[in-house]
Amino acid sequence: MLSIGWIIGIVAIALVLIVILIYNSLVRLRVRVENAWSQIDVQLKRRYDLIPNLINTVKGYMKHEKGVLEEVTKARAALVEGGMKDKAKASNQITEALKSIFAVAENYPQLKANENFKMLQEELSGTESKIAYSRQFYNDSVMAYNEARQTFPRNVFAKMFSFPDKEFFETSGEEKKNVKVEF
Amino acid sequence: MGIYEEIASNKRRSYALVFFFFVFIVLIGLIIGVYWGNSYFGIILAVIVGVIYFLFSYYSGAESILAMSGAKEAQKPEHAFLINTVEGLAIAAGIPVPKVYVIEDTALNAFATGRDPKNSYVAVTTGLLKKLNRQELEGVLAHEISHIKNFDIRVMMLAAVMVGVTVLLSDFLLRSFLWGGKDRDREGNQMTAVLIIVGLVLAILSPLIGEMMKLAISRKREFLADASGALLTRYPKGLADALRKIKADPDPLVDHANKATAHLYISTPFRKDGKKGSWLQSLFSTHPDINERIERLDKM
């Protein structure tokens, strides 16, 4: 009789331990998604702060290109409000608008020789690639998290402890293709 | 084999490396102690020196490797692209941003070092910055960032600092037995005793050093860093093209590289003229065939 009591006890403890492990792994994945999101936010903010400097530098040279500049300013303003979908959309718009500014800048040799402009261009393109990288890390983290949420046995506990589904940070179409890697 | 197994294996290798280092140190202490007539004294001295040296290697090995390589910290705006790219790749890999260093050297090479991702460094030569385009440089940096993420840097750093001193010490010991023994003892049979000791020391130490180097070097590790680097940039061609340029470069010699630091670099920092060296040199032939690496990247 005693031994059956022992067995039940041990099984119960083992089950509790398994639940704790599963819960912790879900939390770990969720925290990674949240950290990854804040990385994107940091880079979006950095670009947000750099844009006024760029406009100020460029303004004097590009007298006839007001439209391009306004587009960047508008997209920048849209970045502040809204959830992830809106942010992703605004971010993609800024990327496109910046591209056209730098394309137009090709026609202004004096501007291209400006040290300040060169530095801003380098910084902005650096930030642009950091946004791409942080988005990649975020989407990878979301994928791992969602996969854990949807596969057995973790899906049961994900429902029980209400771990919400996370959205991907969408891009503007032309994403770099994934590569096939074998170890 | 995934990245988590690789990290676990690297941690195991680090422990093993430290273990071998202490075996080596205690042996040296024993030999010195016996030579001086008090083996306990020799062992205790060796353990104290060993512990101090281990702490030094673990906590400031990376800085001394950088200093030995003549690396200087990269500054904006001169190295803005380099710094931004390292930051971006660190974000993509989900690790803290490593410190970025530049080595004034025309050779095309790069390495990463440090004890863990929080305390890590990436160094590149100015030659690499000059001759590679942006995608290629990004590929090389992604390879180095992968070394950091996989904890390769810890084993490689410990190996660089510990094997370096091990080789130096055994060299010194052999010499002191060979030359020091002669003046002190007039009698001829003393000479043969010394030779026997030398033979014994060599017999014990060389496999030990060999084992330590084997821990430090792993062909698989380079392939894995290439693959995970490609996964970061989503562009294996960048690193493949960089390796092609490195292969074609007529001057692979990094001035400040030595045998102890050679295995850190992305490609061997010595001349490629196929000169056969001593057993020591062959131990340090550290890199998998560059053609095979390019081939694998091209297939991804």
Interface residues (C-beta under 8 A of the other chain):
Chain A: R32 N35 A36 Q39 Q43 M119 E122 E123 S125 G126 T127 S129 K130 A132 Y133 S134 Q136 F137 S141 K176 K177 N178 V179 K180 V181 E182 F183
Chain B: M1 G2 P77 A80 F81 I83 N84 T85 E87 G88 L89 I91 A92 A93 G94 F223 L224 A227 S228 A230 L231 L232 R234 Y235 P236 M300
